[in-house]
Amino acid sequence: MSGLTLVIGNKNYSSWSLRAWVFMRHNEIEFQERRVVLSTETTARELSEYGSDSKVPVLMDGDLVVWDSLSILEYISEKYLGSNGWPHEADARAMARSMSSEMHSSFPGVRNELPMNCRKKFQNGQLSPKAEVEIERIKALWRKCRLEYGRDGEWLFGRYSIADAMFAPVALRFAGYSIPLDGAEEAYVTSVLAQPSIIEWMEAGKLEKEIIDEDEVESWQELAS
Ligand SMILES: N[C@@H](CCC(=O)N[C@@H](CS)C(=O)NCC(=O)O)C(=O)O
């Protein structure tokens, strides 16, 4: 029996939680799941008990507490996957690390204007120029990965890696907000949407009832799902 517990937020909205959860599920790592509903009066108190940054995700491995999505992915890779979470070749690994770090620290336009929402599908929204530039940047990164490093499989670097976990919520956002895609990036989003762990996460998200107003967009046209 594994001693791993992953603390996550609402599956419908919590894109950072999704990264750790999907990566562990995809790699068949057993863990207990603890869900803390975000944006309630008790959220801060509930999250403060882990001694982390009071955000999700948080991973507990026995007495060890690991927080922050990228750190959790790195820890799982090192401790449970023989460091196979990154591509094996140094240049591919450098690219995977660079773009995962960029995802972790950047793209505020995409994060703010296209909040992850597994329950809904939209079209015809107005994006800021900043978000448009970020979307083009992400598409270019995906295309480069698929063309230069993706020959051994359907994922960014062929074999599934930490980079795929980091960008999974963006793929869901592009699909959920009907962002025009073609070629390699469209095929990549199709792969993400067909991933069993993503399907499982999204189905659970759709069953959740909580509404977080700040993560609901108003100016987009909602499609029947
Ligand atoms: N840098 C953090 C970001 C985590 C984060 O912002 N999580 C949000 C939910 S997706 C959260 O816990 N919000 C709760 C709060 O701010 O009270 C990571 O990568 O894990």
The ligand as an SDF file (V2000), in Angstrom:
LIG
                    3D

 20 19  0  0  0  0  0  0  0  0999 V2000
    2.6940   27.5170   -8.0600 N   0  0  0  0  0  0  0  0  0  0  0  0
    1.7150   26.6870   -7.5220 C   0  0  0  0  0  0  0  0  0  0  0  0
    0.3800   27.2870   -7.8240 C   0  0  0  0  0  0  0  0  0  0  0  0
   -0.7090   26.5740   -7.1070 C   0  0  0  0  0  0  0  0  0  0  0  0
   -1.9900   27.3560   -7.0890 C   0  0  0  0  0  0  0  0  0  0  0  0
   -2.0520   28.5690   -7.3630 O   0  0  0  0  0  0  0  0  0  0  0  0
   -3.0770   26.6430   -6.7220 N   0  0  0  0  0  0  0  0  0  0  0  0
   -4.3670   27.2780   -6.5850 C   0  0  0  0  0  0  0  0  0  0  0  0
   -5.4810   26.4240   -7.2070 C   0  0  0  0  0  0  0  0  0  0  0  0
   -5.2260   25.8710   -8.8360 S   0  0  0  0  0  0  0  0  0  0  0  0
   -4.7130   27.3370   -5.1140 C   0  0  0  0  0  0  0  0  0  0  0  0
   -4.3150   26.5080   -4.3330 O   0  0  0  0  0  0  0  0  0  0  0  0
   -5.4880   28.3140   -4.6990 N   0  0  0  0  0  0  0  0  0  0  0  0
   -5.9840   28.3380   -3.3630 C   0  0  0  0  0  0  0  0  0  0  0  0
   -5.8810   29.6810   -2.7560 C   0  0  0  0  0  0  0  0  0  0  0  0
   -5.2210   30.5230   -3.3540 O   0  0  0  0  0  0  0  0  0  0  0  0
   -6.4730   29.8270   -1.6810 O   0  0  0  0  0  0  0  0  0  0  0  0
    1.8650   25.2680   -8.0750 C   0  0  0  0  0  0  0  0  0  0  0  0
    2.4370   25.1290   -9.1530 O   0  0  0  0  0  0  0  0  0  0  0  0
    1.4630   24.2910   -7.4370 O   0  0  0  0  0  0  0  0  0  0  0  0
  1  2  1  0
  2  3  1  0
  2 18  1  0
  3  4  1  0
  4  5  1  0
  5  6  2  0
  5  7  1  0
  7  8  1  0
  8  9  1  0
  8 11  1  0
  9 10  1  0
 11 12  2  0
 11 13  1  0
 13 14  1  0
 14 15  1  0
 15 16  2  0
 15 17  1  0
 18 19  2  0
 18 20  1  0
M  END
$$$$
